[in-house]
Amino acid sequence: MFMFEKSERFAGLIISLFTCAACIADGRFIQPAQAQQHQKGKFGGYQLPNLTRPATPSIQHAPDEFKPDKLTSIVELPNVPTYTGHAVFISGLKYPRDRSGMRIGMTIGVREDENEVLEWYKSALKTYRWNVISANPNDKYVSAAKDNNTFTVRISPSKQPGFRTLVVLSYKFGI
């Protein structure tokens, strides 16, 4: 029985040593002063086995159809009313090469309350004869369709000073 316990301890020690060697090679136990030695594959005068991970594959870039053009100001959208409150352009992207139709997305900051902005867009879209597909005051969005185009407004509270509400406008041109 005594001999069996020794062999179990010896096996546990061997496994622990392999685990430590792997962690050291992986860089988890190396102090900053030792990092340079680790980079060269040497640690304390000993040559470490090459246990490094394979190089990261090169980053694949999106096809041209998904490459956006950055917008620098509010773009007028066909048959969409311009918000009449105080609106400030924050950011926007245009996807002119999308196979399913050009898309435009813009974020604006406004001073008005979320519910007020949402109600304004619902009313304005009906006035411009958009078919309001869905409107959910709890989730703060409204979606509409007209002439094979779709338009969505998403509302959220703003954390940016000077604005009470952020409005994300998404327009998709039909083919």
C-alpha positions as CSV (number, residue, x, y, z in Angstrom):
1,M,0.0,0.0,0.0
2,F,2.9,2.4,0.9
3,M,4.5,1.8,-2.5
4,F,1.2,2.5,-4.3
5,E,0.8,5.9,-2.5
6,K,4.3,6.9,-3.5
7,S,3.6,6.1,-7.2
8,E,0.4,8.1,-7.1
9,R,2.2,11.1,-5.6
10,F,4.9,10.7,-8.2
11,A,2.4,10.7,-11.0
12,G,0.7,13.8,-9.5
13,L,4.0,15.5,-9.3
14,I,4.8,14.8,-12.9
15,I,1.3,16.1,-14.0
16,S,1.8,19.2,-11.9
17,L,5.2,19.8,-13.5
18,F,3.8,19.5,-17.0
19,T,1.0,21.9,-16.1
20,C,3.4,24.4,-14.6
21,A,5.7,24.2,-17.7
22,A,2.7,24.8,-20.0
23,C,1.6,27.8,-17.9
24,I,5.1,29.3,-17.9
25,A,5.4,28.8,-21.7
26,D,1.9,30.4,-22.1
27,G,3.1,33.4,-20.1
28,R,0.7,33.1,-17.2
29,F,3.4,32.8,-14.4
30,I,6.1,35.1,-15.9
31,Q,6.8,38.4,-14.1
32,P,7.3,41.5,-16.3
33,A,11.1,41.4,-15.7
34,Q,11.2,37.9,-17.1
35,A,9.0,38.6,-20.1
36,Q,11.9,39.5,-22.3
37,Q,13.6,36.1,-21.5
38,H,10.3,34.4,-22.2
39,Q,10.0,36.1,-25.6
40,K,13.3,34.4,-26.6
41,G,12.1,31.0,-25.3
42,K,14.6,30.9,-22.4
43,F,13.6,30.9,-18.7
44,G,16.2,30.7,-16.0
45,G,18.9,29.3,-18.3
46,Y,16.7,26.5,-19.6
47,Q,15.3,26.3,-23.1
48,L,11.5,26.0,-23.0
49,P,9.7,23.8,-25.4
50,N,7.8,25.7,-28.2
51,L,4.3,25.6,-26.7
52,T,3.1,28.9,-28.2
53,R,-0.2,29.1,-29.9
54,P,-0.3,29.4,-33.7
55,A,-0.3,32.8,-35.2
56,T,-3.7,34.5,-35.5
57,P,-5.1,34.2,-39.1
58,S,-5.2,37.5,-41.0
59,I,-8.3,39.6,-40.5
60,Q,-10.8,39.1,-43.3
61,H,-12.3,42.3,-44.6
62,A,-16.0,42.6,-45.5
63,P,-17.0,42.5,-49.1
64,D,-17.4,45.9,-50.8
65,E,-21.2,45.7,-50.4
66,F,-20.9,46.0,-46.6
67,K,-18.3,48.8,-46.6
68,P,-20.1,52.0,-45.4
69,D,-19.5,55.6,-46.2
70,K,-19.3,57.7,-43.1
71,L,-21.8,60.6,-43.0
72,T,-20.8,64.0,-41.6
73,S,-24.3,65.5,-41.3
74,I,-28.0,64.7,-41.5
75,V,-29.0,63.4,-44.8
76,E,-32.5,64.2,-46.1
77,L,-34.4,60.9,-46.6
78,P,-37.1,60.6,-49.3
79,N,-40.6,61.1,-48.0
80,V,-39.4,61.2,-44.4
81,P,-40.2,64.4,-42.4
82,T,-37.3,66.2,-40.8
83,Y,-37.7,66.3,-37.1
84,T,-39.0,69.7,-36.1
85,G,-37.5,69.8,-32.6
86,H,-33.9,70.7,-31.8
87,A,-31.9,67.9,-33.4
88,V,-28.1,67.6,-33.6
89,F,-26.3,65.1,-35.8
90,I,-24.1,62.6,-33.9
91,S,-23.1,59.9,-36.4
92,G,-24.2,58.1,-39.5
93,L,-23.3,55.5,-42.1
94,K,-24.5,55.0,-45.6
95,Y,-24.3,51.5,-47.3
96,P,-24.5,52.4,-51.0
97,R,-23.4,49.0,-52.4
98,D,-25.8,46.7,-50.5
99,R,-27.2,44.2,-53.0
100,S,-30.6,44.3,-51.4
101,G,-30.8,48.1,-51.6
102,M,-29.0,51.1,-50.3
103,R,-29.2,51.7,-46.5
104,I,-28.7,54.8,-44.4
105,G,-28.4,54.9,-40.6
106,M,-28.1,58.1,-38.6
107,T,-28.1,58.9,-34.9
108,I,-29.3,62.3,-33.7
109,G,-29.6,63.8,-30.3
110,V,-32.7,65.8,-29.2
111,R,-33.7,67.7,-26.2
112,E,-37.3,66.4,-26.1
113,D,-38.6,63.5,-24.0
114,E,-38.5,60.0,-25.5
115,N,-42.3,59.6,-25.6
116,E,-42.7,63.0,-27.2
117,V,-40.2,62.2,-30.0
118,L,-41.8,58.8,-30.6
119,E,-45.3,60.2,-30.9
120,W,-44.0,63.0,-33.2
121,Y,-42.5,60.4,-35.6
122,K,-45.7,58.2,-35.6
123,S,-47.9,61.2,-36.4
124,A,-45.5,62.6,-39.0
125,L,-45.1,59.2,-40.8
126,K,-48.9,58.9,-41.0
127,T,-49.1,62.4,-42.4
128,Y,-46.5,61.5,-45.1
129,R,-48.7,58.4,-45.9
130,W,-46.3,55.8,-44.6
131,N,-47.8,52.5,-43.6
132,V,-46.9,52.1,-39.9
133,I,-46.0,48.4,-39.6
134,S,-45.3,48.3,-35.9
135,A,-45.0,50.7,-33.1
136,N,-44.2,49.7,-29.6
137,P,-44.1,52.5,-26.9
138,N,-42.6,50.1,-24.4
139,D,-39.6,49.3,-26.6
140,K,-39.5,52.8,-28.0
141,Y,-39.5,52.2,-31.8
142,V,-41.7,52.6,-34.8
143,S,-41.3,50.9,-38.2
144,A,-43.0,52.0,-41.4
145,A,-43.1,51.1,-45.1
146,K,-43.8,53.0,-48.3
147,D,-43.0,52.4,-52.0
148,N,-40.8,49.3,-51.2
149,N,-38.8,51.4,-48.7
150,T,-38.7,50.8,-45.0
151,F,-38.0,53.3,-42.2
152,T,-37.4,52.6,-38.5
153,V,-37.0,55.0,-35.6
154,R,-35.5,53.7,-32.3
155,I,-35.5,55.9,-29.3
156,S,-33.4,55.7,-26.1
157,P,-32.5,57.9,-23.2
158,S,-29.3,59.9,-23.8
159,K,-26.2,59.8,-21.5
160,Q,-24.6,62.6,-23.5
161,P,-24.9,66.1,-22.0
162,G,-27.3,68.4,-23.8
163,F,-29.7,65.7,-25.0
164,R,-32.5,63.9,-23.3
165,T,-33.0,61.4,-26.1
166,L,-31.0,59.7,-28.8
167,V,-32.9,58.8,-32.0
168,V,-31.5,56.2,-34.4
169,L,-33.0,56.5,-37.9
170,S,-32.7,53.6,-40.3
171,Y,-33.8,53.9,-43.9
172,K,-33.7,51.0,-46.4
173,F,-34.3,51.8,-50.1
174,G,-36.3,49.1,-52.0
175,I,-35.0,47.6,-55.2
